[in-house]
Amino acid sequence: MPLIEWSSQYSVGVEMFDDEHKKLIAIINGLHDSFEHGVDRSVAQRALDELVDYTVRHFGHEEELFDKFDYPDKAAHRIAHEELRQQVLEYRDTLLAKGGIEMSLELITFLRYWLLGHIMAEDKKYCQFLRSKGLR
């Protein structure tokens, strides 16, 4: 059973971002599965690197549209993105240096609550704005 299941309540109403959020959920679910099955550090590192790379790509897509349409809350949203980037990198470095199931569970819990919280609180703010600009 996946850690996070996509629900329509997570939709921001812009297909590209919903698809990217689904991909982030899939990456987190895969990372969770690998931790549950006790993978070695190289597998965990690849999964964490994929998460970091995809998250940066997704944030870049959001920020491009924020600039294109001059989203009024873009500065605050960028700060939230940068904070997550830094936190994930710190977790990755700590996990790879120290390992341990406690650290793995802490990372997964953090990612789950951060992603769903970010979608529901922050991303929902821009969805109406971007839809008013014609994005679907």
C-alpha positions as CSV (number, residue, x, y, z in Angstrom):
1,M,0.0,0.0,0.0
2,P,1.5,3.4,-1.0
3,L,2.3,5.9,1.7
4,I,0.5,8.7,-0.2
5,E,-2.4,8.1,-2.5
6,W,-3.4,10.9,-5.0
7,S,-6.7,12.4,-4.3
8,S,-8.7,15.0,-6.3
9,Q,-8.5,17.2,-3.2
10,Y,-4.8,17.7,-4.0
11,S,-5.6,19.0,-7.5
12,V,-4.5,22.6,-8.2
13,G,-6.6,22.7,-11.4
14,V,-3.6,23.0,-13.7
15,E,-2.9,19.6,-15.4
16,M,0.8,20.1,-15.7
17,F,1.2,20.7,-12.0
18,D,-1.2,18.0,-11.0
19,D,0.9,15.6,-13.1
20,E,4.1,16.8,-11.5
21,H,2.6,16.5,-8.0
22,K,1.6,12.9,-8.9
23,K,5.2,12.2,-9.9
24,L,6.5,13.6,-6.7
25,I,4.1,11.4,-4.8
26,A,5.3,8.4,-6.8
27,I,8.9,9.2,-6.0
28,I,8.2,9.6,-2.3
29,N,6.2,6.3,-2.3
30,G,9.1,4.6,-4.1
31,L,11.6,6.0,-1.5
32,H,9.3,4.8,1.3
33,D,9.1,1.3,-0.2
34,S,12.9,1.1,-0.6
35,F,13.4,2.1,3.1
36,E,10.9,-0.5,4.2
37,H,12.8,-3.2,2.3
38,G,16.2,-2.1,3.6
39,V,18.0,-1.1,0.5
40,D,21.7,-0.2,0.5
41,R,22.9,3.4,0.6
42,S,23.6,3.6,-3.2
43,V,19.9,2.8,-3.9
44,A,18.7,5.3,-1.3
45,Q,21.1,7.9,-2.7
46,R,19.8,7.5,-6.3
47,A,16.2,7.8,-5.0
48,L,17.0,10.9,-3.0
49,D,18.8,12.4,-5.9
50,E,15.8,11.7,-8.2
51,L,13.6,13.4,-5.6
52,V,15.9,16.5,-5.4
53,D,16.2,16.7,-9.2
54,Y,12.5,16.4,-9.9
55,T,11.6,18.8,-7.1
56,V,13.9,21.4,-8.5
57,R,12.5,20.9,-12.0
58,H,8.9,21.1,-10.7
59,F,9.6,24.3,-8.7
60,G,11.3,25.8,-11.8
61,H,8.1,25.2,-13.8
62,E,6.0,26.9,-11.2
63,E,8.3,29.8,-10.9
64,E,8.5,30.3,-14.7
65,L,4.7,30.8,-14.7
66,F,4.8,33.0,-11.7
67,D,7.2,35.3,-13.6
68,K,5.3,35.1,-16.9
69,F,2.0,36.0,-15.3
70,D,3.4,38.2,-12.4
71,Y,1.9,36.1,-9.6
72,P,1.6,38.5,-6.7
73,D,2.8,36.0,-4.0
74,K,5.8,34.7,-6.0
75,A,8.5,35.9,-3.7
76,A,7.0,34.1,-0.6
77,H,6.4,30.9,-2.7
78,R,10.0,31.0,-3.9
79,I,11.2,31.2,-0.3
80,A,9.1,28.1,0.6
81,H,10.6,26.3,-2.4
82,E,14.2,27.2,-1.4
83,E,13.5,26.1,2.2
84,L,12.4,22.7,1.0
85,R,15.3,22.3,-1.3
86,Q,17.7,23.0,1.6
87,Q,15.8,20.7,4.0
88,V,15.8,17.8,1.5
89,L,19.5,18.2,0.8
90,E,20.3,18.2,4.5
91,Y,18.2,15.1,5.1
92,R,19.9,13.4,2.1
93,D,23.4,14.2,3.4
94,T,22.5,13.2,7.0
95,L,20.9,10.0,5.8
96,L,23.8,9.0,3.6
97,A,26.3,9.9,6.3
98,K,24.6,8.2,9.3
99,G,21.9,6.0,7.8
100,G,19.5,4.4,10.1
101,I,15.8,3.5,10.1
102,E,15.0,6.5,12.4
103,M,16.4,8.9,9.9
104,S,14.6,7.2,7.0
105,L,11.3,7.4,8.8
106,E,11.9,11.0,9.8
107,L,12.6,11.9,6.1
108,I,9.6,10.1,4.8
109,T,7.3,11.7,7.4
110,F,8.8,15.1,6.7
111,L,8.3,14.7,2.9
112,R,4.7,13.5,3.2
113,Y,3.6,16.3,5.5
114,W,5.5,18.9,3.7
115,L,4.3,18.0,0.2
116,L,0.7,17.6,1.1
117,G,0.8,20.7,3.3
118,H,2.5,22.7,0.6
119,I,0.0,21.6,-2.1
120,M,-3.0,22.3,0.1
121,A,-1.8,25.6,1.6
122,E,0.6,27.2,-0.8
123,D,-0.1,25.7,-4.3
124,K,-3.9,26.1,-3.9
125,K,-3.2,29.8,-3.6
126,Y,-1.8,30.1,-7.1
127,C,-4.3,27.7,-8.8
128,Q,-7.1,30.3,-9.1
129,F,-4.7,33.0,-10.2
130,L,-3.2,30.8,-13.0
131,R,-6.5,29.5,-14.1
132,S,-7.7,33.1,-14.4
133,K,-4.8,33.5,-16.9
134,G,-6.2,30.6,-19.0
135,L,-4.1,27.7,-17.7
136,R,-5.9,24.4,-17.3
